[in-house]
Amino acid sequence: MTVTQHQPGDVASMKFKNVMESWMIYDNALIGPGVDTSHNWYSSFTNMAAQPEIPFINVRTLSSAGAAYTNITSRDKFPWMYYLHSMGMRFIYPDPTVDNSSPHTAIMSATKLFNQVIQEHAYFELEIREDVVLRVKPSHMPAGVGVQGYTSSNNAQNNWMATTYTNGAPYLGNRWKFVGKSLAIPRDTPVRGRLYFSQYGKDLLSQIDEVADLDFESSFDNVAMIELTLLGMRGVQQRGEYHYD
């Protein structure tokens, strides 16, 4: 076996290659009475509606928020080059305890309103450096993951509950895609996502107000969330071949 030894002056002329890996980036905005608001999470729908924007990608990290809610390791930028192929967003609100004595039927449809209706009154922007490279409604970018289905039922008091489980069937091909080719994002480039609600959307969130409890004989904090996912290929530098490409 022949071993080639490189002199220090040879390094500048060497062409290093990144190892390309499929990689999903995910980030969640949580809403509920028990969430840690220091992670840019919100104690109620009303508090979320009061914000000028709902930030993603550049506000939470894996070490602070936990791997269940984000796998981003550095705020503002990715530590490797990334070819972004598709994006998705889903709204999740587990069915809460319903007050059977309430005469207000919209309260009983709060899950449906959040999972299905509210995204029609919002838009999302992806910004790379100072450029907005994408502006779409959340309903334009189904997540392509998670459960699907629809349920409606009534109880002894004839109160109805209707639930839409997801905003798109769980097939990755249903996600929003960049046409023609993937969007190349250089390493250490500032990236951020922002979700905006229209005034009607904010008013609707304020009417839903609190994230209602789950009922396990005693009340248990419920958590709603908005999840952003980016699917693509990351270029990982190999040991001994660190470079700036």
Summary of the structure (lengths in Angstrom):
residues: 245
radius of gyration: 21.8
end to end distance: 30.9
largest distance: 83.1
contacts: 684
relative contact order: 0.28
helix: 20%
strand: 34%
